[in-house]
Amino acid sequence: MQHESVKKLFKEQVRHYSHKDQYKHSPLTQLILECLKNKKTNKKIEICEFGGGAGQLLNEIGKVYPKANLTNVEIIDDYKSFLTSKKVRFVNSSVLNSNFSDGSFDVIIMRDVLHHLVGRNYKETLYNQTLALRELKRLVRPGGVIFIEELTNESEVATRIIYYLSRLNFKIGLSIPSLFVISYVIVAFLTSTKLLNLSSSVFGEKNIKTQMLAVETKWYFQIVHLFSGLKKVILVVKK
Ligand SMILES: C[S@@+](CC[C@H](N)C(=O)[O-])C[C@H]1O[C@@H](n2cnc3c(N)ncnc32)[C@H](O)[C@@H]1O
C-alpha cells in the first residue's frame, strides 16, 4: 500500500512535472538515447516508463527510435491531459501492482520514483521499494534492460530523520514552500549503499552497472537534506 499523501503531492505538482523540458534534467536521457541508437534490430520494441509524468522522456525516445511502442505508467491520471505525444500510451496504474504480464517490455525506465513509495510505516516503505524493483525484474524480457535513476542522501541517519520528520509534518501541517516543506510530502530517501544492496539482492550484483553523480545543491535543498551529501545513482540492469 502507498501512502495517501503521494497522490495529493503529485496531483498538485502535475503542471511542474509536465514541463516540456523536465526530461532534460535527467542524467539518464543521454544514456538511454545512446543505448537505443546502437540497438541493431528491425523489430518493434516495447519501452515502458514508470512514473513518467507527461511522457516527455518517452517522447524524446520515440523521436530517435521510432520503432518503439511507448508506455507511460502513472498513478496520477491528470497527466493524461498533458501528454507530450499521442504516440505514448498512458496507463493509470502503479509500479506496485501494474497487472502487466511477465516479460512485457524490452526496456523499462524509472526515474526518482523509489523515494515516493512510502507505505504505512518504515518497514512497509522498504517493502514497497523492494517490491517495485522486483516488479521491474518480472516485467523485463530476457535480453532486456532496466534503467533506474534515483536521488540518494548519503547519510543513513539523515534519511531516517527526514522520513520521520516528514511523517510528523503530515500530522502537524507545517508549510514553508520556499524550503520545500509541504505538509503532505513524505519521502523515504535511500543511501546509495542501501540502494545498491537492495538492487543486488533483487537483480544480482553482476547484472548491474552503476554510475554515481554528485548533485549540486541549492542552500534550501541542503537544509531539507540536513546537510548530507546527495548523489544521483544510475543503475543499468541487464536481464
Ligand atoms: C519525482 S516525480 C518524477 C517524474 C519523472 N520521472 C522525472 O524524473 O521527471 C515522481 C513521479 O512518480 C509518480 N509515481 C509515484 N508513485 C508511483 C507509483 N507507485 N507508480 C507509478 N508512478 C508513481 C508520480 O506521480 C510522479 O509523476
The ligand as an SDF file (V2000), in Angstrom:
LIG
                    3D

 27 29  0  0  0  0  0  0  0  0999 V2000
    9.5890   12.9210   -8.5600 C   0  0  0  0  0  0  0  0  0  0  0  0
    8.4340   12.6020   -9.8390 S   0  0  0  0  0  0  0  0  0  0  0  0
    9.4900   12.1590  -11.1550 C   0  0  0  0  0  0  0  0  0  0  0  0
    8.8390   12.3460  -12.5100 C   0  0  0  0  0  0  0  0  0  0  0  0
    9.7390   11.9220  -13.6750 C   0  0  0  0  0  0  0  0  0  0  0  0
   10.0410   10.5130  -13.5830 N   0  0  0  0  0  0  0  0  0  0  0  0
   11.0030   12.7270  -13.6670 C   0  0  0  0  0  0  0  0  0  0  0  0
   12.0650   12.1810  -13.2790 O   0  0  0  0  0  0  0  0  0  0  0  0
   10.9460   13.8960  -14.0430 O   0  0  0  0  0  0  0  0  0  0  0  0
    7.7750   11.0200   -9.3770 C   0  0  0  0  0  0  0  0  0  0  0  0
    6.6770   10.5430  -10.3320 C   0  0  0  0  0  0  0  0  0  0  0  0
    6.3370    9.2170   -9.9880 O   0  0  0  0  0  0  0  0  0  0  0  0
    4.9340    9.0610   -9.9840 C   0  0  0  0  0  0  0  0  0  0  0  0
    4.6520    7.9550   -9.0530 N   0  0  0  0  0  0  0  0  0  0  0  0
    4.6900    7.9490   -7.7030 C   0  0  0  0  0  0  0  0  0  0  0  0
    4.3930    6.7440   -7.2160 N   0  0  0  0  0  0  0  0  0  0  0  0
    4.1670    5.9460   -8.2850 C   0  0  0  0  0  0  0  0  0  0  0  0
    3.7910    4.5790   -8.4330 C   0  0  0  0  0  0  0  0  0  0  0  0
    3.5840    3.8000   -7.3830 N   0  0  0  0  0  0  0  0  0  0  0  0
    3.6520    4.0800   -9.6810 N   0  0  0  0  0  0  0  0  0  0  0  0
    3.8410    4.8690  -10.7820 C   0  0  0  0  0  0  0  0  0  0  0  0
    4.1740    6.1810  -10.6980 N   0  0  0  0  0  0  0  0  0  0  0  0
    4.3370    6.7090   -9.4650 C   0  0  0  0  0  0  0  0  0  0  0  0
    4.4040   10.4130   -9.5620 C   0  0  0  0  0  0  0  0  0  0  0  0
    3.0620   10.6190   -9.9610 O   0  0  0  0  0  0  0  0  0  0  0  0
    5.3820   11.3580  -10.2600 C   0  0  0  0  0  0  0  0  0  0  0  0
    4.9650   11.7030  -11.5350 O   0  0  0  0  0  0  0  0  0  0  0  0
  1  2  1  0
  2  3  1  0
  2 10  1  0
  3  4  1  0
  4  5  1  0
  5  6  1  0
  5  7  1  0
  7  8  2  0
  7  9  1  0
 10 11  1  0
 11 12  1  0
 11 26  1  0
 12 13  1  0
 13 14  1  0
 13 24  1  0
 14 15  1  0
 14 23  1  0
 15 16  2  0
 16 17  1  0
 17 18  1  0
 17 23  2  0
 18 19  1  0
 18 20  2  0
 20 21  1  0
 21 22  2  0
 22 23  1  0
 24 25  1  0
 24 26  1  0
 26 27  1  0
M  CHG  2   2   1   9  -1
M  END
$$$$
